[in-house]
Amino acid sequence: MDRIKVDGSYVQHSADNQLDRAFVDSVERIAKVLRVQTIAAFVDDDATREAMRSAGVRFVQGYGVHEPEPFDAALGRPREQALPGAADAAIDAPDAVLGNRSAV
C-alpha cells in the first residue's frame, strides 16, 4: 500500500465541520506513520482544497480541481485515436470518465 484515500463524506465538509476535519487530520497522521501518501476525494471548492493542504493531504480529487471529462479528451487525443483495443462502447459510456487527481 502506498496511498490512503480519504472518503469524500469526510472531506466535503471538512472546511467548516470540526468532526470531519478531525477525521481527515487523523487519517493524515496515520498515513505519516505508515509512510504513505493521502488522497482526498470530493474536493469541490477552494476552502476544502485549502483545508486539505493545511491537513497535509498530498493529492486531491473533485470538481474543485477539474470537472470530469472523457478519458481521451483528458489525454488530449481526438476520439479517432482512442487507446488501442478499447471498445467504442466503453469510451462512449457515461461512466468512462477520468478520475480527478491533482497534487495539492
Backbone hydrogen bonds, N-H to C=O, Kabsch-Sander energy under -0.5 kcal/mol:
donor,donor_aa,acceptor,acceptor_aa,energy
4,I,37,Q,-2.6
6,V,4,I,-0.5
6,V,39,I,-3.6
7,D,5,K,-0.6
10,Y,7,D,-1.7
11,V,7,D,-1.3
12,Q,8,G,-2.8
14,S,11,V,-1.9
16,D,13,H,-1.3
17,N,13,H,-1.3
18,Q,16,D,-0.5
21,R,17,N,-2.4
22,A,18,Q,-2.5
23,F,19,L,-2.0
24,V,20,D,-2.3
25,D,21,R,-2.8
26,S,22,A,-2.2
27,V,23,F,-2.5
28,E,24,V,-2.4
29,R,25,D,-2.2
30,I,26,S,-2.4
31,A,27,V,-2.5
32,K,28,E,-1.9
33,V,29,R,-1.9
34,L,30,I,-2.2
35,R,31,A,-0.7
35,R,32,K,-0.5
36,V,31,A,-2.6
37,Q,2,D,-2.2
39,I,4,I,-2.5
40,A,59,F,-2.4
41,A,6,V,-2.0
41,A,39,I,-0.5
43,V,61,Q,-3.3
44,D,42,F,-1.3
49,R,45,D,-2.2
50,E,46,D,-2.7
51,A,47,A,-2.0
52,M,48,T,-2.2
53,R,49,R,-2.2
54,S,50,E,-2.7
55,A,51,A,-1.3
56,G,52,M,-0.8
56,G,53,R,-0.9
57,V,52,M,-2.2
58,R,38,T,-0.6
59,F,38,T,-2.1
60,V,102,S,-2.7
61,Q,40,A,-2.6
64,G,43,V,-2.0
65,V,62,G,-1.9
66,H,62,G,-2.2
71,F,96,A,-0.9
74,A,70,P,-2.1
75,L,71,F,-1.5
76,G,73,A,-1.0
77,R,72,D,-2.8
81,Q,78,P,-2.1
82,A,79,R,-1.1
86,A,83,L,-2.0
91,I,87,A,-1.7
92,D,88,D,-2.3
93,A,89,A,-0.9
96,A,93,A,-1.9
97,V,95,D,-1.6
98,L,69,E,-1.9
101,R,99,G,-1.3
102,S,60,V,-1.8
104,V,58,R,-2.8
